[in-house]
Amino acid sequence: MRNNMRFFFPIIIIFILFGLSFVIQLLWNHIISPTFSLTQFNYWQAMGLFAFCRILFGGFKFGPFPNHQAQKEKWRNMSEEERTKFKEEWRKRCQKQEKE
């Protein structure tokens, strides 16, 4: 079973890449292009734009928290007192933002 997953995982990633490029092309050609009077993209230009944006803005780390495992491990190693202090600090930070 694991060997099958190792084989299909790269194929799934490639399909996702091609699918996202197609979605980017559709969105650009149907929303951005008419709104701002810009030229339309072909498929390969959309894929290039996707790659460029990933490199420029996000790298190739997927998911909201690339260092999520390290944060979970840090939380597990905290004592109850440290956790309480951490929560209080974040409550203070959030209250400051609400007041502004």
Backbone as a chain_set.jsonl record, in Angstrom:
{"seq": "MRNNMRFFFPIIIIFILFGLSFVIQLLWNHIISPTFSLTQFNYWQAMGLFAFCRILFGGFKFGPFPNHQAQKEKWRNMSEEERTKFKEEWRKRCQKQEKE", "coords": {"N": [[0.822, -1.202, 0.0], [1.928, 1.266, 0.815], [3.896, 1.635, -1.132], [2.349, 2.107, -3.376], [1.265, 4.6, -2.733], [3.554, 6.176, -2.742], [4.082, 6.202, -5.409], [1.797, 7.404, -6.53], [1.631, 9.902, -5.278], [3.45, 11.953, -6.378], [2.219, 12.176, -8.885], [-0.321, 13.103, -8.224], [0.357, 15.608, -7.165], [1.315, 16.851, -9.494], [-1.041, 16.928, -11.034], [-2.539, 18.653, -9.412], [-0.995, 20.98, -9.621], [-1.298, 21.557, -12.398], [-4.069, 21.851, -12.437], [-4.481, 24.051, -10.695], [-3.15, 26.01, -12.152], [-4.82, 26.183, -14.36], [-7.138, 27.191, -13.129], [-6.16, 29.669, -12.269], [-5.7, 30.841, -14.767], [-8.348, 31.001, -15.75], [-9.542, 32.695, -13.82], [-7.977, 35.021, -14.127], [-8.481, 35.691, -16.841], [-11.243, 36.098, -16.864], [-11.873, 37.851, -14.842], [-9.782, 39.712, -13.91], [-8.606, 40.61, -16.338], [-10.777, 41.842, -17.964], [-11.616, 43.782, -16.103], [-9.447, 45.536, -15.602], [-8.632, 46.173, -18.122], [-6.599, 44.554, -19.318], [-4.35, 42.332, -21.097], [-5.261, 38.978, -22.087], [-4.335, 35.847, -20.541], [-2.53, 32.968, -21.652], [-2.502, 29.4, -21.087], [0.106, 28.57, -20.264], [1.329, 30.939, -19.512], [-0.2, 31.527, -17.3], [0.574, 29.432, -15.625], [3.237, 30.127, -15.281], [2.899, 32.575, -13.936], [1.75, 31.639, -11.579], [3.892, 30.073, -10.515], [5.817, 32.1, -10.247], [4.578, 33.791, -8.345], [4.438, 32.042, -6.156], [7.15, 31.681, -5.59], [7.937, 34.333, -5.099], [6.203, 35.3, -3.031], [5.526, 33.193, -1.246], [7.209, 30.99, -1.245], [7.744, 27.457, -1.503], [6.436, 26.151, 0.485], [3.761, 24.474, 1.745], [0.532, 24.942, 3.18], [-0.831, 26.538, 6.139], [0.918, 26.975, 8.299], [4.136, 26.595, 8.128], [5.983, 25.784, 10.019], [4.627, 24.279, 11.837], [4.764, 21.815, 13.224], [6.974, 22.156, 14.895], [6.018, 24.166, 16.556], [3.917, 22.831, 17.83], [5.36, 20.921, 19.252], [6.847, 22.563, 20.941], [4.765, 23.63, 22.473], [3.861, 21.316, 23.785], [6.033, 20.824, 25.434], [5.933, 22.853, 27.274], [5.438, 23.995, 30.608], [2.544, 23.99, 32.817], [2.313, 26.481, 33.979], [3.848, 28.083, 32.231], [2.275, 27.866, 29.951], [-0.07, 29.182, 30.762], [0.938, 31.77, 31.161], [1.72, 32.342, 28.543], [-0.792, 32.322, 27.205], [-2.051, 34.487, 28.498], [-0.415, 36.599, 27.651], [-1.01, 36.641, 24.906], [-3.712, 37.258, 25.029], [-3.582, 39.875, 25.986], [-2.306, 41.096, 23.801], [-4.243, 40.771, 21.803], [-6.373, 42.257, 22.827], [-5.342, 44.831, 22.72], [-5.326, 45.276, 19.968], [-8.057, 45.295, 19.416], [-8.899, 47.624, 20.688], [-7.714, 49.633, 19.203]], "CA": [[0.0, 0.0, 0.0], [2.786, 2.453, 0.887], [4.56, 1.805, -2.421], [1.376, 2.724, -4.274], [1.166, 6.018, -2.374], [4.78, 6.843, -3.204], [3.965, 6.347, -6.851], [0.7, 8.3, -6.881], [1.786, 11.228, -4.687], [3.945, 12.938, -7.362], [1.228, 12.358, -9.94], [-1.366, 13.958, -7.658], [0.933, 16.957, -7.085], [1.352, 17.389, -10.857], [-2.421, 17.263, -11.403], [-2.919, 19.848, -8.649], [-0.291, 22.103, -10.255], [-1.956, 21.875, -13.656], [-5.415, 22.328, -12.129], [-4.397, 25.416, -10.165], [-2.784, 26.896, -13.26], [-6.035, 26.386, -15.151], [-8.01, 28.081, -12.354], [-5.557, 31.001, -12.342], [-5.973, 31.355, -16.109], [-9.766, 31.37, -15.826], [-9.787, 33.877, -12.993], [-7.346, 36.176, -14.755], [-9.135, 36.045, -18.1], [-12.644, 36.467, -16.695], [-12.062, 38.891, -13.828], [-8.741, 40.738, -13.922], [-8.419, 41.154, -17.68], [-11.791, 42.842, -18.334], [-11.729, 44.852, -15.11], [-8.362, 46.499, -15.728], [-8.291, 46.265, -19.55], [-5.31, 43.909, -19.544], [-4.417, 41.227, -22.057], [-5.586, 37.685, -21.503], [-3.234, 34.905, -20.401], [-2.731, 31.596, -22.082], [-2.308, 28.455, -19.982], [1.498, 28.541, -19.805], [1.574, 32.193, -18.806], [-0.833, 31.383, -15.985], [1.438, 28.565, -14.818], [4.394, 30.94, -14.932], [2.472, 33.529, -12.913], [1.59, 30.865, -10.345], [5.228, 29.758, -10.011], [6.44, 33.361, -9.847], [3.964, 34.245, -7.088], [4.838, 31.131, -5.081], [8.543, 31.991, -5.254], [8.039, 35.691, -4.588], [5.436, 35.566, -1.824], [5.322, 32.13, -0.273], [8.071, 29.839, -1.37], [6.998, 26.263, -1.849], [5.928, 25.525, 1.699], [2.315, 24.465, 1.645], [-0.142, 24.938, 4.465], [-0.805, 27.839, 6.79], [2.024, 27.107, 9.237], [5.19, 25.674, 7.721], [6.722, 25.331, 11.192], [3.557, 23.881, 12.747], [5.203, 20.717, 14.083], [7.862, 22.703, 15.924], [5.177, 24.888, 17.511], [3.211, 21.834, 18.637], [6.337, 20.323, 20.172], [7.149, 23.585, 21.945], [3.603, 23.711, 23.357], [3.862, 20.106, 24.619], [7.121, 20.882, 26.412], [5.708, 23.931, 28.238], [4.749, 23.663, 31.854], [1.219, 24.608, 32.906], [2.546, 27.901, 34.289], [4.293, 28.732, 31.002], [1.112, 27.946, 29.058], [-0.946, 30.244, 31.271], [1.61, 33.027, 30.868], [1.637, 32.508, 27.09], [-2.174, 32.678, 26.883], [-2.281, 35.847, 28.99], [0.297, 37.525, 26.771], [-1.766, 36.755, 23.66], [-4.958, 37.983, 25.326], [-3.222, 41.291, 26.041], [-2.044, 41.551, 22.435], [-5.52, 40.84, 21.055], [-7.166, 43.36, 23.375], [-4.757, 46.066, 22.196], [-5.76, 45.431, 18.578], [-9.482, 45.613, 19.421], [-9.05, 49.002, 21.14], [-7.208, 50.576, 18.184]], "C": [[0.865, 1.265, 0.0], [3.507, 2.698, -0.432], [3.625, 2.448, -3.432], [1.26, 4.215, -3.997], [2.397, 6.786, -2.842], [4.74, 7.084, -4.705], [2.927, 7.405, -7.214], [0.877, 9.72, -6.338], [2.351, 12.245, -5.678], [2.957, 13.204, -8.486], [0.11, 13.276, -9.46], [-0.883, 15.402, -7.586], [0.951, 17.603, -8.471], [-0.048, 17.781, -11.313], [-2.905, 18.51, -10.667], [-2.267, 21.086, -9.266], [-0.979, 22.523, -11.553], [-3.368, 22.412, -13.425], [-5.413, 23.752, -11.604], [-4.014, 26.414, -11.254], [-3.997, 27.191, -14.135], [-6.997, 27.338, -14.444], [-7.472, 29.508, -12.389], [-5.824, 31.632, -13.708], [-7.424, 31.811, -16.226], [-10.057, 32.634, -15.029], [-9.199, 35.131, -13.627], [-8.141, 36.632, -15.981], [-10.572, 36.518, -17.919], [-12.878, 37.57, -15.665], [-11.053, 40.025, -13.993], [-8.639, 41.413, -15.293], [-9.501, 42.163, -18.081], [-11.866, 44.024, -17.374], [-10.687, 45.935, -15.327], [-7.882, 46.671, -17.173], [-6.894, 45.734, -19.841], [-5.472, 42.782, -20.551], [-4.731, 39.925, -21.334], [-4.354, 36.791, -21.489], [-3.569, 33.611, -21.111], [-2.363, 30.685, -20.894], [-0.889, 28.526, -19.41], [1.891, 29.841, -19.094], [0.964, 32.146, -17.415], [0.01, 30.497, -15.07], [2.695, 29.324, -14.387], [4.071, 31.957, -13.853], [2.321, 32.836, -11.566], [2.95, 30.559, -9.722], [5.926, 31.019, -9.498], [5.89, 33.848, -8.503], [4.35, 33.344, -5.916], [6.275, 31.428, -4.642], [8.631, 33.341, -4.558], [7.387, 35.859, -3.222], [5.404, 34.433, -0.809], [6.294, 30.989, -0.322], [7.248, 28.635, -1.781], [6.615, 25.47, -0.623], [4.416, 25.609, 1.635], [1.709, 24.391, 3.033], [0.012, 26.27, 5.161], [0.4, 28.049, 7.7], [3.124, 26.129, 8.855], [5.961, 25.097, 8.893], [5.753, 24.816, 12.259], [4.004, 22.781, 13.71], [6.107, 21.223, 15.202], [7.055, 23.456, 16.981], [4.418, 23.92, 18.414], [4.141, 21.21, 19.672], [6.699, 21.31, 21.288], [6.006, 23.687, 22.956], [3.558, 22.504, 24.303], [4.909, 20.171, 25.715], [6.946, 21.991, 27.442], [5.052, 23.39, 29.499], [3.395, 24.374, 31.87], [1.341, 26.109, 33.186], [2.964, 28.673, 33.043], [3.132, 28.878, 30.002], [0.175, 29.066, 29.475], [-0.359, 31.613, 30.952], [1.525, 33.356, 29.372], [0.237, 32.96, 26.677], [-2.498, 34.098, 27.315], [-1.627, 36.885, 28.084], [-0.473, 37.721, 25.46], [-3.105, 37.445, 23.87], [-4.7, 39.477, 25.365], [-3.003, 41.847, 24.634], [-3.336, 41.723, 21.643], [-6.388, 41.981, 21.549], [-6.637, 44.69, 22.868], [-5.235, 46.315, 20.77], [-7.237, 45.815, 18.524], [-9.71, 47.077, 19.794], [-8.679, 49.995, 20.057], [-8.144, 50.741, 17.049]], "O": [[0.576, 2.22, -0.722], [3.711, 3.849, -0.817], [4.062, 3.249, -4.259], [1.166, 5.012, -4.931], [2.283, 7.927, -3.29], [5.302, 8.06, -5.203], [3.157, 8.216, -8.112], [0.312, 10.657, -6.901], [1.775, 13.325, -5.813], [2.865, 14.326, -8.984], [-0.354, 14.134, -10.211], [-1.633, 16.322, -7.911], [0.632, 18.785, -8.603], [-0.231, 18.841, -11.91], [-3.608, 19.335, -11.249], [-2.916, 22.122, -9.415], [-1.215, 23.71, -11.778], [-3.814, 23.318, -14.129], [-6.238, 24.57, -12.01], [-4.509, 27.542, -11.265], [-4.178, 28.319, -14.595], [-7.604, 28.197, -15.085], [-8.245, 30.456, -12.523], [-6.138, 32.819, -13.796], [-7.694, 32.894, -16.746], [-10.741, 33.536, -15.512], [-9.845, 36.178, -13.662], [-8.435, 37.818, -16.133], [-11.073, 37.274, -18.751], [-13.959, 38.158, -15.62], [-11.441, 41.176, -14.193], [-8.591, 42.64, -15.387], [-9.155, 43.265, -18.509], [-12.149, 45.147, -17.792], [-11.0, 47.122, -15.247], [-6.827, 47.261, -17.406], [-6.103, 46.383, -20.525], [-6.585, 42.332, -20.825], [-4.499, 39.789, -20.133], [-3.447, 36.946, -22.308], [-4.727, 33.2, -21.171], [-1.962, 31.165, -19.834], [-0.715, 28.539, -18.192], [2.705, 29.821, -18.171], [1.542, 32.666, -16.461], [0.144, 30.779, -13.88], [3.157, 29.175, -13.256], [4.878, 32.182, -12.95], [2.716, 33.379, -10.534], [3.139, 30.766, -8.524], [6.551, 31.0, -8.438], [6.651, 34.266, -7.63], [4.567, 33.83, -4.806], [6.573, 31.425, -3.447], [9.318, 33.479, -3.546], [7.962, 36.498, -2.341], [5.267, 34.693, 0.386], [6.205, 30.083, 0.506], [6.166, 28.784, -2.348], [6.485, 24.248, -0.684], [3.854, 26.694, 1.488], [2.31, 23.838, 3.954], [0.894, 27.054, 4.812], [0.86, 29.179, 7.859], [3.058, 24.954, 9.218], [6.542, 24.018, 8.771], [6.037, 24.911, 13.453], [3.657, 22.817, 14.891], [6.007, 20.758, 16.337], [7.374, 23.39, 18.168], [4.289, 24.155, 19.615], [3.755, 20.998, 20.821], [6.838, 20.918, 22.447], [6.247, 23.816, 24.156], [3.251, 22.654, 25.485], [4.704, 19.635, 26.804], [7.724, 22.072, 28.392], [4.237, 22.469, 29.464], [3.133, 25.249, 31.045], [0.552, 26.905, 32.678], [2.495, 29.788, 32.816], [3.027, 29.884, 29.301], [-0.317, 29.814, 28.632], [-1.078, 32.514, 30.521], [1.288, 34.502, 28.989], [0.099, 33.888, 25.879], [-3.15, 34.836, 26.577], [-2.219, 37.922, 27.786], [-0.575, 38.842, 24.962], [-3.584, 38.147, 22.979], [-5.493, 40.263, 24.847], [-3.465, 42.943, 24.317], [-3.501, 42.695, 20.907], [-7.079, 42.613, 20.75], [-7.426, 45.599, 22.609], [-5.52, 47.456, 20.406], [-7.629, 46.596, 17.657], [-10.626, 47.708, 19.266], [-9.255, 51.08, 19.988], [-7.86, 51.496, 16.12]]}, "num_chains": 1, "name": "protein.A"}
